[in-house]
Amino acid sequence: MKVELLKENDDYLFYIELNQIEMKDEELLIKPSLGHLVLSYLVTLFLLLCCSSLFAQQKWFSVEIRQEAKVKLPDCYDVLGSLLLVNNAVRQPDDFGHQNKVNDKSTDGATVVLSDAPRQVLFGMEEKLYEQGETKEISILDMSQNKQGSFYRQMPLSQPVVDSLCRHYGVEALLVLNHLVVYDYNELFLTDGNMVGNVLEAYSTAQWSLMFPTPKSDGIKRPVAEKTYRFSVADTLYWSAEKRTAEEAVEALPDRQEALLYLAHDLGERTATYIVPQWVKEERYLYQTKDGSLDAGIDFFAHQQWRKAIDEWYSKFSTARDSQTAAYAAADIAVACEMMQDKKEAVKWLDEAEKYLLKMSTADSRQQIVNLRYYKRKLMF
């Protein structure tokens, strides 16, 4: 093959003359000219510049966000400073909720003694509450107060009992475990590789009520005692093993009773996350501008100086000469407001940012509106 690079009116053309070719192990390679390399570089640079002008510049941060408790407390409480954990559950019958299987076929029902399960739930919850540090005083009443009900029928505490317990233990509220049930199954089976599999899967659910004493007539705002805050919490654990013999497969799993009591303890820890705010790690981004006008605020943000960051961005927002700078400054202020746990103010600044993005009418501004609306929904719910 003969390849010649011809120039005609400043346009480069390839002229290819086909001859007899014997292709062996070598590749046929047409080397680009210097002119083509320069042209390719310029086109790539142009596309990069276009992309940088189309898409918002953002700087990402990993931050700790304080999430509100899943169980909404009365308005007069931010967190519960003192709490009594009360066992008001009747123990689960030993033969209830347990199942054995062999090769997917049920066998005789299993029995597991779980009389200590409610106590494990309360202990797990106490440990987690102390670890979180929100509730300073925690007491436990682990002996069941349910003397008249049964496992199949709950018996809530009466208001006089609630008042008496709050007064005796000197606490603001009671968190009462009214019902606890554990379901589990254990199965032995042959695998495709002629091994013996062993599975233990357990599911537990607890019914709770948060109860307050009768308000005193001392002028201090307190929640209405008659209002009970009820909620339920569930948890699941799973163990599995695969061995050569059934005996080895059985030994590889934890003792069944110990495993279910561990689940009860874990359920208590999980419940603690429902009644106190949680600190969780999330990703947040801040907008940047080409001229770097928002960078000083970003530096303050990086050092957790939220108020200084807000003041810096507000000065840029109030003097902005273009919609993009105003929108980005407002959006950055919203993130700093969230860090200061002022979600209402954060939502207000997100609305302000959207107002300026709507003036831009570009593909990227529309995408940023979608992003900010998603962020706003997270703040509101």
C-alpha positions, -999 to +999 in steps of 0.1 A: +000+000+000+012+035-009+000+064+013+007+100+004-005+131+022-015+157-003-022+194+003-049+211-018-062+245-009-050+241+027-071+209+031-053+177+038-064+147+018-052+111+020-044+096-013-042+058-011-029+035-038-036-001-034-009-026-044-004-062-036-001-064+001+012-093+022+000-088+058+019-108+083+024-098+119+029-061+113+001-036+116-007-010+090-003+024+107-010+058+092+009+083+112-009+117+116+008+148+105+018+176+128-011+197+115-036+170+125-021+167+159-024+204+165-060+204+152-070+175+175-055+193+205-074+225+197-107+206+193-102+188+226-093+220+244-123+237+230-146+209+242-131+210+277-136+248+279-172+244+268-179+217+294-163+238+321-186+267+312-217+245+311-213+226+344-212+240+379-179+238+398-184+221+432-162+213+461-173+182+481-171+178+519-177+149+542-197+163+572-215+151+603-252+159+601-275+158+632-306+139+622-338+144+642-351+114+662-375+092+643-399+094+672-409+131+674-408+143+710-432+170+724-423+205+715-411+213+750-383+186+747-352+188+726-339+155+741-349+135+771-324+143+799-336+115+822-354+083+813-367+051+829-367+020+807-396-002+818-403-039+811-440-043+806-438-074+784-449-109+792-423-135+783-427-154+750-438-191+754-408-214+748-425-232+719-438-201+701-421-187+670-394-213+665-391-237+636-367-264+624-363-275+588-344-302+570-340-298+532-369-273+532-392-296+551-405-286+586-398-310+614-410-310+650-412-276+665-383-263+685-384-248+720-361-220+731-362-203+765-363-165+761-373-153+795-342-130+796-350-114+762-368-083+775-340-076+799-315-079+770-335-054+750-334-029+778-297-034+785-288-030+749-308+002+748-292+016+779-257+010+765-265+027+733-281+057+750-251+063+771-228+059+741-248+086+723-245+109+752-278+127+747-297+112+777-277+118+809-297+097+835-310+063+826-326+038+849-340+003+843-370-015+857-363-049+843-390-069+862-422-070+842-449-047+854-475-066+834-491-088+860-526-092+845-521-095+807-507-123+786-482-127+758-510-124+733-526-093+749-508-061+759-517-042+791-505-006+790-494+012+822-520+033+838-514+071+843-512+068+881-485+041+877-466+064+852-468+093+877-456+071+905-426+057+886-415+091+873-417+105+908-399+075+924-370+074+899-369+112+894-372+110+856-388+130+829-404+101+810-409+063+807-400+043+777-421+012+781-415-022+763-450-035+760-445-065+737-415-085+724-417-114+700-389-134+682-394-156+652-366-179+639-359-209+619-330-233+617-324-254+586-300-281+576-297-289+539-275-305+513-257-282+488-250-288+452-214-296+461-224-324+485-217-302+514-240-296+544-254-261+549-268-248+581-288-216+584-303-197+614-324-167+606-341-147+633-366-118+632-376-097+662-401-069+668-409-048+698-438-026+707-429+006+727-447+035+743-431+068+754-451+081+784-450+113+805-462+122+840-492+144+847-481+180+843-476+200+875-493+233+881-460+252+883-463+272+850-436+251+833-447+239+798-448+201+797-464+175+774-499+163+778-497+132+800-527+115+783-508+115+749-488+083+745-462+081+718-463+045+704-439+030+679-424-003+669-389-014+660-378-046+642-345-062+635-332-093+617-300-114+620-287-142+599-261-169+605-249-195+580-222-222+575-213-248+550-193-279+562-186-315+552-208-331+578-240-322+596-222-322+630-196-297+618-223-275+603-242-274+636-211-266+656-202-237+632-233-217+642-238-200+676-260-216+703-296-209+693-306-193+726-275-172+728-280-160+692-316-150+699-306-131+731-279-114+711-307-103+686-327-089+715-297-069+727-292-056+692-328-047+689-325-025+721-295-007+705-315-001+674-344+013+694-321+039+710-316+054+675-354+061+673-357+084+703-326+105+703-310+126+674-283+108+655-250+121+641-244+106+607-217+112+580-230+125+547-216+142+517-223+179+509-209+201+481-204+238+479-205+258+447-175+277+434-173+304+408-147+310+381-133+341+398-130+324+431-153+349+449-168+322+471-135+305+480-130+325+512-163+313+526-154+277+516-122+281+537-142+291+567-166+262+561-137+237+559-126+249+594-162+246+607-166+283+611-202+283+599-211+319+609-181+334+593-188+314+561-224+326+560-213+362+565-187+359+537-211+344+513-239+368+522-216+397+513-210+381+479-247+374+475-258+410+483-233+425+458-235+399+431-237+413+395-248+381+379-274+355+387-249+326+389-229+341+417-260+350+436-275+315+432-243+297+442-237+320+472-273+314+484-270+276+480-237+276+500-254+296+527-281+269+529-255+242+536-239+263+564-273+269+579-279+231+580-246+227+598-259+251+624-290+229+627-313+257+613-331+237+586-358+264+582-333+290+573-315+265+550-347+259+531-353+297+527-318+301+511-324+271+488-355+289+476-335+320+470-309+301+451-336+285+429-350+320+421-317+331+406-311+298+388-344+302+370-332+335+356-303+318+339-323+294+317-294+271+308-291+233+308-269+233+338-290+258+358-320+235+353-300+205+365-289+225+396-325+233+403-333+196+403-303+190+427-313+217+451-349+206+452-337+171+461-316+186+489-345+206+501-367+175+504-341+159+525-341+188+548-379+190+551-385+153+557 
